[in-house]
Amino acid sequence: MTTVGLLPSDVAAPEVRLVGVARQRGMGVFLLLLAIIMLLGFGLGVPASDRATFILTAPPAVKVAPLVMSVRLISIVLAACCAAVGVLLLVRRRSRGTYLFFSLGVLLFLWSFLAWAARGATLNFVEMLAATLISTTPLVFGSLSGIMCERAGVINIAIEGQFLAGAFLGAMIGSVSGNLWLGTLAGAVAGGLFGALLAFLALRYGADQIIVGVVIVAFCTGLTNFLTEQVLTPEQTTLNSPSTFAPIALPLLSKIPILGPVLFDQNVFVYLAVVLLVAVNVGLFRTRWGLRVRAVGEHPRAAATVGISVMRVRYRNVILGGVIAGIGGASFTIGSVGEFSPEMTAGLGYVALAAMIFGRWRPYGALGAALLFGFAESLQSFLAVLNVGIPSPFLSMAPYVITIAVVSGLVGRVRPPAADGQPYTRE
């Protein structure tokens, strides 16, 4: 059968984020509550003499003076701005741009909160942003893996297991060979193998995709724990002590104040995540290949009628998704820590799935969600240093609380690809 490049128009139709009036007003009320907290807790509730100092420079960027703020004054100003945004959401009738205004209000609250947390102290804002990007990187790999799979109609719950497999094999091969690129390749192969296993069981035998994914996670967790105890620990120095990729400072760009050290003085995995992010977005929404993938995820039978091999597209995407997740797993070891430890991914594979849902199965949307989770992860460590009086277990819960909020639908109704998780059989 001849392959036809054109597909039903609804497959390629742009996805519009519309918000109901009730939800928009709810967001407005929420921002008003945040404004009250900012005004009473972070503004009027602190002495007028309290100052917060934000360090805005780090090597190799050009030095700039620290930012010193009056905590009371800045919180009152930010509370007024947040309240104005909340009122705007209450009275406006258009639903477009609601999330943008809501995000602005939340950012104003976070600024006020950081000023309050750093009162009488100094916060290295650049280091905090850099830590956020490091925490975000594996989540970007994981969410891209989920997008690759689910846009083709296959649910990938196994990202956590693929993370662990990639982290384990990347650390071991990187240690034995002394070649970090070979370790990265090994991590990609490990993730790809478990992606192939997921595709084989779910597509060839029609097994429930969620159950298969959970089983793969359990298997990878048990296997890596066993091998760590029996193989890596006795030979720690030779099998589990890889070096890590050193930061690569991009000429000129790394000298930019604030953003230079954060965006342009990072390791290979950060740059690779950016490249993959752009490549996946362009591939899915600007190429014929991406159109076919989305057709398979939305209307597999319609795609089959124009000559597209549904099973081939799904196999390919699930394996590629596993490869991306395996690279993300390697970033935990040879990109950051320098060794593998049992269950070191700490459930971040599921957080990456939440970022994918929050981002509505779009790469750039998933990036925004991943940045939110990464910020929550880095924030808890910096707040512990500032000794703000919040118990550390509560701070550690922040990324997972946000995850629960996302998957429970608090961010609004989301629509996955129509055929996501549905088995396909040839007629």
Secondary structure, 3 states (H helix, E strand, C coil): CCCCCCCCHHHHCCCCCCCCHHHHHHHHHHHHHHHHHHHHHHHCCCCCCCEEEEECCCCCCCCCCCEEEEHHHHHHHHHHHHHHHHHHHHHCCCCCCHHHHHHHHHHHHHHHHHHHHCECCEEEHHHHHHHHHHHHHHHHHHHHHHHHHHCCCCCCCCHHHHHHHHHHHHHHHHHHHCCHHHHHHHHHHHHHHHHHHHHHHHHHCCCCHHHHHHHHHHHHHHHHHHHHHHHHCCCHHHHCCCCCCCCEECCCHHHCCCHHHHHCEECHHHHHHHHHHHHHHHHHHHCHHHHHHHHHHHCHHHHHHCCCCHHHHHHHHHHHHHHHHHHHHHHHHHHHHCCCCCCCCCCHHHHHHHHHHHCCCCHHHHHHHHHHHHHHHHHHHHHHHHCCCCCHHHHHHHHHHHHHHHHCCCCCCCCCCCCCCCCCCCC
